[in-house]
Amino acid sequence: MASALLAILLHPAGAAAAAAADRDSDGTRTVGIRLIEVPASRLDDPRALSYIVDHVNPGATIKRRLEIANSSPAPVRVQVYAGAASVGKGGFAFAPEGVANELTSWITLDRTVLELGPRDRETVRATIAVPETAVKGERYGVIWAQVSSDAPGPRGNVALVNRVGVRAYLDVGPGGDPPTDFTVGKILPQRTADGRPRIVATVANTGERAVDLDGEVTLSDGPSALRAGPFPIVRGTTLAPGHSGDVEALLGQELPNGPWAFRLTLRSGQVERTVSGRITFPDRPGTWGLPASMDSPLGLGMVLAGMLAGATVMILWRLRRSLRRAAARAADDGQDG
């Protein structure tokens, strides 16, 4: 069966469920899904409000409740199931229907088929039981809500499928939650083929958990003291531990080349990094400009200089103390003689 996959980025649990239009042209109806249960320890993590994000020891069991909603004016039959996923090439990749992985084998659902009336919604509980023999590492999956069309597809012989899902990022291992971190590297300005200015930043995941990058860029101190933004980062970049990738922000069509002072803020969950500097966009569409010149983060040079000065003072103090002790011992030896 062909699958018209809707790769939905869900909003936090308090927001409306992500869903397609009330009825697509191919006959599929709307289904939405959202996470409605978050552990108290992760209430401050924005990712955990949208996705199943957790760290557990081998042998642990966790539970999450999800709400499945039908926003169409007709009844629907919804299949609910766990599917495999992976993180690579800068994104979160959904496997085709029916493909399993280690994480999906640990997931059980208390209901796998729902009969939802018009504008109806019901709850499904997911249980993730991690075996005692599970090895250290992060696993990825999706809990899907799926509705099949009640009519053939455009070619007359293929029924299409509409599905939406909640991602799962489950890390397994002894001890506490592994660190999440990332660094921002080179930043390049560009004019797209249609002449729109764009900023592309290279980001490296230096932690031990996958990161979903979001953020914004603002411009200031431009020609005639212009300011612009904030401009949102294009969402969708997910980096596995040890991997690098690019994030981009599309800016206003009429922005002059600059130079500009920029401030780029990126975040994943509770981790946030901000870099700033100067940037100038190229004249011609489809071309790249010179890399941005970066400011020293938070006066790092002054901090290092202060640390070096303090270390030098400590070394000199210890040296003088050693010399005084040596001189005292020499004097004592002379008196004994």
N, C-alpha and C positions, 0 to 999 in steps of 0.2 A: 504494500500500500504506500503510495506516495505520501509525503508529509510536508505540509506547508508550515514550517517551523516558525513560530513567533518567539524570538529570543528576547524576553522581556526583562528589563532591569526593574525590580520591584521597589516601591517606595517604602519608607518605614512603616512599622506595624500599625500605627495609628492612622495612616493615610488610606485612601481608597485603593482597593485591589487593582493590580494591573490587569488589563484586559484588552481584547480587540474590539472592533466596532460591533454594534448590536447584531448585525448580520452582514457577513462578507458577501461579495458578489458570487462566490462559489457555493454559497448555501450553508456555510458553517455558522454556528451561533457563538455568542460570547461566553467565555468562562474566565473567571478570575481566581487568583489564589494569593493569599498573604499569610505571613507568619503572625500568630497572635499570642505566642508564649515565648518569653525571653527570660533566661536565668537572671536573678538579681545581680550577680557578679558582673554581668555584661550590659546592664542598662545604660551605661555611659558610652558604649561602643556603637556608633551609628551603623556599622556593618551588621552587627548582631540583631539589630531591629528589623533588618530586611532579609538576612540570610541566616542559615544555621551555621554559626561560627562557634567552635568550642575546642577545648583541649581536655583529653581524658587519659587516664591510665589504662593499660590493658586490663580487661575484665570488667570495665565500667559499663553502665547502661544509662543513657539519657533519653528524655522524652521531649517532644515538641508538639504543640497543637497548631494546626493550620486551618484557615477558613477558605472554603471553596464557594464561590458565588456565581450565580447565573443572573446576568443583568439584561437578558433578553425577555421579550414578552411571551415567549413560548417555553414549554418544558424541555429539559435537556437531560441526556444520560451522560454522566461524566465518569471516565476511567481515571483512577489515581494510582500512580506507580512511581517507583524509584528508578532513575536512569543514570548511566555512567556519565562522567565528565572528566576533563583533564585541563591543565593549565600549561600553555606553551605558545610560542610565537606571539607573545604580547597579549593573549586573550584567553578567556574562559571558553572552552570548546565543549559543546553538547554532543554526545554520541547519538547515533540514530536510535529510533525506538527499538527496544528489545535487546540492546547491548548492555551487559552488566559489568561490574567490576567488584573489587574487594569490598568497597563501602556499601554498594547496593545489596550485597549478600548479608550485611549486618542490619539492614533496615526492614522493619515490618510495619504495616499499616493496619489500623483496626477496621478500615473500610476501604475497599478498592473500587467499588462502583457506587455512584450516587445518582439518585433520580431526583433532580431539582425542578421544582415548579417555577413559573415565571417570577422573576425578581427574588428568587429564593437563595438561601445560603445555609450551609451546614459545616460542621467541624469534623476534621479527621485528625487522629492522633498518630504520630510517627514515633516508633521506638527504635533506638539504635543501640544494639547490644554488641560491644566490642569483645572479641574472644581474648582469653588469657594469653594466647600465643601470638597476638598481633605484634608486629615489629614497629619500631619507631618510625614516624613519618606522617605527612599530611595527605589526606585523601579527599577526593572531590566527587560530587554527585549532584543530582537535581531530583526534587520531588515534583512530579508533573501532574497537572490536571488537564485532561484531554477530552475533546469532543469531536466526533466524526460527523461529516456532513450527511444530510439526509437525502442528498441528490448526487448524481454523477458529476464529476468535474468537467472542466471545459472541453475535454476530448471525448466525453461521453462514456468512458470506460474506467475511470479512476476516481475513487472517492477521496476527497482531501480531508486533512486533519488539522484542527486548531488546538494548540497546546500552550500552556503557560506554566512556569515553574518557579520554585524557590531553590536557590543554590544551597549546597552544603559544603562547608570547609571544616573537616574534622581532623585534628591533629592528635596523634597517639604517641604516648611516651611517658616515662617516669618523670616525677617532679612537676614543677609548675609550667605555665604557659611559655613556650619558647618566645624569644624576642621578635618583635616586628620592627623593621627599619628599612629605610631606603635613602639613597643619595641622589641629588640632582647634578648632572654633569653639564656637558656642552649645550648651549642654547643658540639656535639658529633662526634668523628671520627669513621670510620668503614672501614672494608675491605669487599667489596661485595663478592658474592659467587664465582666470577671468579678472585678475588684477587685485584680488582681495589680500590684504596683509595677513600673514600667519606666523605664529611662533611655534617652533618644534623644540622640545627639550628631551634630552636623553636621561633616563632614570634607571638606576641599578638597584635591585632588591638585595640589600645587604643583611637582611634578617633571616629568620627560619620559618616564616609563614608567608603564604601568598599575599599580595597586596592588590587592592582594587583602587586605582588612582582617580581622584577627583580634585577639583580646585578651581582657581581663577587667576587671571593676570590683570594688573592695572598699569596704566601708563600715566606719566606725569612729566612736567618740565620739558614739554615738547615745543615745537615752533610756536612763537607768540605765547609762551607759557600755557599751552594747551594741556588738558588732562582728558583721559578717556578710560572707560571701563567702569566696573570690572567686567571682563569677558570670561565666560566659563570655559573650562577645559572640556574638550570633547570626551565624553565618557566611553568606557569600554576597554581601557587598558588594564589588564591583569597580568602581574608578573609572578612567576614562581621563584622560590628562593634561589639566589645565585644567578638569576637571569636579568637581562637588561632589555629595555624597549623605549619607544618614543611616546610622548604625549603631545598633543597639539591644542592650540587655541586659535580660532578664527576671529579676526578683529574687524572693526568697522571699515566698510568699503571705501569711505572717503578720507581715511587717515593719511596725513602726509608722511613722507619717509622718515622724518625725524632730524636729528637724533632725539631719542626719548630716554627717560629714566623708566625702568620697568621694575615691577615687584611681582614675582611668581610664587604663589602659595599652592602646595600640593598636599593632599592628605589621604590617608587610608585608615579608616577607623579612628582611633585616638592618636595616631601618629601624624604629625604635621611638620612639614619642612618649608621654609621660605628662603628664596634667594632674590637678589636684586642686582642691578647694574645698568649699563647703557646699551642701547640697541638702535640700529638704523636699518630701515627696510630698503630693498633694492627698488630701482625705477621700473624695470621691465617685468611684465607678467611672466610667470613660469621660471623665474630666476631666484637664486639664493643670495643673501647678503653675507657679510662677514660675521663670524661668531660674536655673540654679545660679550662685552667686557664686564666681568663680575666684580662686585664689591666684596671686600673682606667681610666674612660673616661675623657680625657682632663684635667688631674690633679685635678679631682673633690675633692680629699682629701685636697689639698692645698687651693682650693677655699673655701671649707667649713671652714677650719681652719682660713682663713683670715676673713671670715664673722663673725665667733665666736669671734675672737679677737676684731674686730671693735665693735660688740655688747657689749662686756665686757667693753671696754673703754667708750662707751656711757652711760652704766648703772652707772659706777663709777663717771663719770662727773656729771650726774644728781643727784646722791646721795650726792656728795660733795656740790653741789649747794643748795640742800634741807637743808643740815646741816647748811650751812652758813646763809640761810634765817631764820632757827629756832633760831640760836644763836643771830641773829640781833633782832628778835622779843623779845627774852628773855631779851636782854639788854635794849630795849625800855621800856618793862614792869617794869624793875627794876628802871629806872630813873623816871617813872611816879609815882612809889610808894614812 
